[in-house]
Amino acid sequence: MVFVLIIIIEFKDRGVVFGYPTPAQLKGKQDSVWLSPVYLIRKYHGYFIYWATVSTLWYHPFENTAGHACGISHVWFMCLQGELIAIMLAGG
């Protein structure tokens, strides 16, 4: 899901699939239909990503396997990144 959000966020610069369609190619073809969701997702994507991160910790059990250890450490690093961003934005 994060990958889909990244594709949508980068739509303005890179297009969706192999550089097509870019906003320049869509000029005059219902710009608001294509670009309004992009702006909305750019503004609120962080909330969804961190909701998904906390949901992963909440609904998936901890087990003693290498795959689970890698997954839990990945989720922990995402939580740490979110906390560090919040500290940076707070000016502290």
N, CA, C and O of each residue as an XYZ file, in Angstrom:
368
protein
N       0.817     -1.183      0.000
C       0.000      0.000      0.000
C       0.871      1.261      0.000
O       0.532      2.259     -0.636
N       1.969      1.204      0.702
C       2.871      2.354      0.725
C       3.417      2.613     -0.682
O       3.579      3.765     -1.083
N       3.697      1.551     -1.423
C       4.196      1.686     -2.792
C       3.172      2.402     -3.675
O       3.546      3.246     -4.490
N       1.901      2.078     -3.525
C       0.844      2.741     -4.302
C       0.781      4.219     -3.932
O       0.626      5.068     -4.810
N       0.898      4.538     -2.640
C       0.903      5.937     -2.228
C       2.084      6.685     -2.832
O       1.939      7.834     -3.249
N       3.244      6.053     -2.883
C       4.420      6.702     -3.459
C       4.214      6.957     -4.944
O       4.592      8.019     -5.439
N       3.630      6.021     -5.660
C       3.345      6.226     -7.084
C       2.401      7.409     -7.268
O       2.596      8.225     -8.168
N       1.388      7.504     -6.424
C       0.437      8.613     -6.539
C       1.108      9.936     -6.182
O       0.856     10.950     -6.832
N       1.957      9.937     -5.160
C       2.639     11.163     -4.759
C       3.584     11.642     -5.856
O       3.683     12.846     -6.092
N       4.266     10.746     -6.519
C       5.217     11.100     -7.574
C       4.556     11.263     -8.943
O       5.253     11.465     -9.938
N       3.231     11.180     -9.012
C       2.512     11.288    -10.277
C       2.828     12.591    -10.993
O       2.979     12.603    -12.215
N       2.929     13.685    -10.252
C       3.138     14.993    -10.859
C       4.474     15.060    -11.597
O       4.571     15.724    -12.629
N       5.487     14.396    -11.095
C       6.816     14.475    -11.679
C       7.131     13.331    -12.638
O       7.872     13.515    -13.604
N       6.566     12.139    -12.374
C       7.000     10.956    -13.109
C       5.922     10.234    -13.885
O       6.245      9.345    -14.672
N       4.672     10.568    -13.706
C       3.604      9.801    -14.331
C       3.305      8.567    -13.500
O       3.828      8.415    -12.396
N       2.472      7.693    -14.023
C       2.057      6.520    -13.270
C       2.805      5.281    -13.744
O       3.435      4.591    -12.943
N       2.740      4.999    -15.026
C       3.353      3.795    -15.573
C       4.337      4.201    -16.667
O       3.938      4.734    -17.702
N       5.605      3.951    -16.437
C       6.668      4.269    -17.388
C       6.592      5.717    -17.871
O       6.811      5.990    -19.051
N       6.284      6.636    -16.970
C       6.274      8.052    -17.297
C       5.016      8.552    -17.977
O       4.970      9.706    -18.404
N       4.004      7.728    -18.088
C       2.750      8.157    -18.721
C       1.603      7.925    -17.769
O       1.656      6.918    -17.063
N       0.612      8.710    -17.672
C       0.490     10.077    -18.188
C       1.028     11.077    -17.179
O       0.829     10.925    -15.973
N       1.698     12.082    -17.667
C       2.149     13.175    -16.810
C       1.118     14.286    -16.867
O       0.305     14.317    -17.790
N       1.127     15.197    -15.908
C       0.167     16.302    -15.957
C       0.279     17.136    -17.229
O      -0.718     17.687    -17.695
N       1.490     17.237    -17.798
C       1.642     17.986    -19.050
C       0.871     17.303    -20.179
O       0.325     17.982    -21.049
N       0.821     15.982    -20.177
C       0.075     15.254    -21.206
C      -1.423     15.328    -20.965
O      -2.207     15.114    -21.889
N      -1.830     15.627    -19.744
C      -3.247     15.712    -19.412
C      -3.770     17.140    -19.425
O      -4.915     17.378    -19.039
N      -2.949     18.101    -19.863
C      -3.358     19.507    -19.833
C      -4.685     19.685    -20.556
O      -4.823     19.340    -21.729
N      -5.652     20.226    -19.836
C      -6.962     20.478    -20.425
C      -7.887     19.282    -20.416
O      -9.038     19.396    -20.837
N      -7.423     18.150    -19.953
C      -8.244     16.930    -19.926
C      -8.665     16.639    -18.488
O      -8.189     15.683    -17.875
N      -9.541     17.453    -17.967
C     -10.066     17.267    -16.619
C      -8.932     17.226    -15.591
O      -8.766     16.242    -14.870
N      -8.165     18.302    -15.538
C      -7.034     18.377    -14.607
C      -7.455     18.100    -13.169
O      -6.756     17.401    -12.436
N      -8.597     18.649    -12.766
C      -9.003     18.484    -11.372
C      -9.333     17.039    -11.043
O      -9.160     16.613     -9.901
N      -9.803     16.279    -12.020
C     -10.126     14.871    -11.775
C      -8.854     14.089    -11.468
O      -8.874     13.193    -10.623
N      -7.752     14.410    -12.137
C      -6.498     13.691    -11.916
C      -5.702     14.253    -10.756
O      -5.116     13.495     -9.983
N      -5.673     15.579    -10.621
C      -4.746     16.181     -9.668
C      -5.329     16.383     -8.274
O      -4.565     16.448     -7.311
N      -6.636     16.484     -8.125
C      -7.218     16.673     -6.797
C      -6.901     15.517     -5.849
O      -6.483     15.767     -4.718
N      -7.084     14.257     -6.269
C      -6.700     13.156     -5.362
C      -5.200     13.137     -5.065
O      -4.794     12.754     -3.968
N      -4.380     13.545     -6.024
C      -2.934     13.574     -5.808
C      -2.590     14.565     -4.706
O      -1.796     14.251     -3.819
N      -3.174     15.749     -4.750
C      -2.902     16.745     -3.714
C      -3.425     16.278     -2.362
O      -2.776     16.499     -1.340
N      -4.571     15.645     -2.344
C      -5.147     15.143     -1.096
C      -4.252     14.072     -0.479
O      -4.008     14.086      0.728
N      -3.766     13.151     -1.293
C      -2.895     12.085     -0.798
C      -1.546     12.649     -0.373
O      -0.980     12.196      0.622
N      -1.014     13.637     -1.112
C       0.245     14.257     -0.709
C       0.128     14.914      0.664
O       1.081     14.913      1.444
N      -1.038     15.472      0.950
C      -1.225     16.170      2.211
C      -1.382     15.214      3.388
O      -0.874     15.495      4.474
N      -2.079     14.080      3.200
C      -2.440     13.204      4.315
C      -1.809     11.809      4.270
O      -2.247     10.935      5.019
N      -0.810     11.562      3.434
C      -0.266     10.215      3.308
C       0.404      9.733      4.587
O       0.385      8.537      4.880
N       0.989     10.635      5.343
C       1.678     10.237      6.574
C       0.749      9.609      7.595
O       1.118      8.651      8.276
N      -0.463     10.151      7.703
C      -1.431      9.591      8.646
C      -1.762      8.147      8.297
O      -1.854      7.300      9.185
N      -1.941      7.860      7.016
C      -2.273      6.497      6.608
C      -1.105      5.547      6.838
O      -1.296      4.427      7.311
N       0.093      5.989      6.506
C       1.261      5.116      6.667
C       1.464      4.756      8.137
O       1.744      3.601      8.455
N       1.326      5.733      9.036
C       1.542      5.429     10.447
C       0.369      4.686     11.059
O       0.548      3.931     12.016
N      -0.815      4.885     10.530
C      -1.950      4.045     10.955
C      -1.672      2.593     10.577
O      -1.886      1.689     11.384
N      -1.196      2.367      9.354
C      -0.894      1.008      8.913
C       0.238      0.403      9.740
O       0.220     -0.796     10.020
N       1.212      1.204     10.131
C       2.319      0.714     10.950
C       1.833      0.267     12.322
O       2.175     -0.825     12.777
N       1.044      1.096     12.978
C       0.523      0.735     14.300
C      -0.438     -0.442     14.186
O      -0.461     -1.309     15.060
N      -1.219     -0.481     13.132
C      -2.134     -1.604     12.916
C      -1.361     -2.914     12.744
O      -1.803     -3.966     13.206
N      -0.215     -2.844     12.084
C       0.617     -4.038     11.921
C       1.078     -4.563     13.281
O       1.049     -5.768     13.531
N       1.500     -3.657     14.149
C       1.925     -4.088     15.477
C       0.753     -4.621     16.295
O       0.921     -5.535     17.101
N      -0.419     -4.059     16.091
C      -1.575     -4.413     16.909
C      -2.131     -5.794     16.534
O      -2.474     -6.582     17.414
N      -2.218     -6.084     15.240
C      -2.921     -7.281     14.786
C      -2.040     -8.481     14.471
O      -2.559     -9.581     14.280
N      -0.733     -8.306     14.412
C       0.125     -9.436     14.079
C       0.883     -9.890     15.322
O       1.496     -9.071     16.006
N       0.846    -11.155     15.613
C       1.511    -11.653     16.828
C       3.032    -11.692     16.655
O       3.550    -11.762     15.540
N       3.717    -11.645     17.772
C       5.171    -11.802     17.761
C       5.490    -13.290     17.795
O       4.976    -14.021     18.642
N       6.322    -13.730     16.889
C       6.741    -15.127     16.871
C       8.255    -15.193     16.763
O       8.910    -14.215     16.403
N       8.793    -16.346     17.075
C      10.232    -16.536     17.141
C      10.772    -17.071     15.814
O      11.267    -18.196     15.740
N      10.668    -16.245     14.765
C      11.246    -16.621     13.467
C      12.042    -15.432     12.933
O      11.841    -14.293     13.355
N      12.937    -15.713     12.008
C      13.766    -14.649     11.434
C      12.911    -13.659     10.646
O      13.168    -12.455     10.680
N      11.902    -14.154      9.942
C      11.026    -13.274      9.176
C      10.250    -12.309     10.056
O      10.117    -11.128      9.736
N       9.739    -12.825     11.169
C       9.014    -11.951     12.096
C       9.956    -10.946     12.751
O       9.580     -9.794     12.968
N      11.170    -11.370     13.065
C      12.134    -10.448     13.667
C      12.472     -9.312     12.699
O      12.561     -8.154     13.106
N      12.659     -9.642     11.422
C      12.933     -8.592     10.425
C      11.735     -7.671     10.267
O      11.899     -6.454     10.173
N      10.547     -8.226     10.236
C       9.342     -7.418     10.089
C       9.117     -6.499     11.277
O       8.772     -5.331     11.101
N       9.309     -7.013     12.480
C       9.128     -6.197     13.672
C      10.180     -5.092     13.729
O       9.871     -3.964     14.114
N      11.422     -5.408     13.348
C      12.446     -4.356     13.356
C      12.134     -3.292     12.296
O      12.386     -2.108     12.517
N      11.593     -3.703     11.160
C      11.202     -2.749     10.123
C      10.100     -1.825     10.634
O      10.167     -0.612     10.435
N       9.101     -2.382     11.280
C       8.016     -1.578     11.837
C       8.555     -0.668     12.942
O       8.132      0.482     13.054
N       9.472     -1.167     13.747
C      10.045     -0.344     14.800
C      10.795      0.845     14.205
O      10.690      1.961     14.713
N      11.552      0.613     13.132
C      12.263      1.721     12.486
C      11.296      2.739     11.882
O      11.579      3.937     11.893
N      10.157      2.279     11.356
C       9.151      3.214     10.842
C       8.570      4.057     11.975
O       8.360      5.258     11.805
N       8.309      3.443     13.121
C       7.817      4.202     14.281
C       8.874      5.189     14.762
O       8.542      6.325     15.102
N      10.127      4.783     14.797
C      11.212      5.672     15.191
C      11.330      6.846     14.227
O      11.524      7.983     14.656
N      11.214      6.582     12.934
C      11.276      7.646     11.940
C      10.142      8.648     12.153
O      10.362      9.857     12.087
N       8.941      8.152     12.405
C       7.808      9.042     12.658
C       8.026      9.893     13.890
O       7.707     11.082     13.886
N       8.566      9.303     14.942
C       8.832     10.055     16.161
C       9.906     11.106     15.945
O       9.775     12.225     16.440
N      10.952     10.778     15.226
C      12.013     11.745     14.959
C      11.518     12.893     14.089
O      11.940     14.034     14.277
N      10.635     12.608     13.144
C      10.039     13.673     12.326
C       9.187     14.589     13.204
O       9.228     15.811     13.059
N       8.412     13.991     14.119
C       7.580     14.798     15.004
C       8.430     15.684     15.905
O       8.075     16.838     16.143
N       9.548     15.165     16.411
C      10.441     15.956     17.252
C      11.046     17.090     16.438
O      11.139     18.221     16.915
N      11.460     16.788     15.200
C      12.068     17.809     14.347
C      11.068     18.922     14.032
O      11.424     20.100     14.059
N       9.824     18.557     13.735
C       8.808     19.557     13.407
C       8.418     20.384     14.613
O       8.016     21.538     14.469
N       8.531     19.809     15.807
C       8.210     20.548     17.031
C       9.330     21.509     17.415
O       9.166     22.350     18.299
N      10.462     21.377     16.745
C      11.568     22.288     17.016
C      12.433     21.890     18.181
O      13.130     22.720     18.764
N      12.389     20.605     18.524
C      13.125     20.219     19.704
C      14.205     19.280     19.474
O      14.893     18.888     20.417
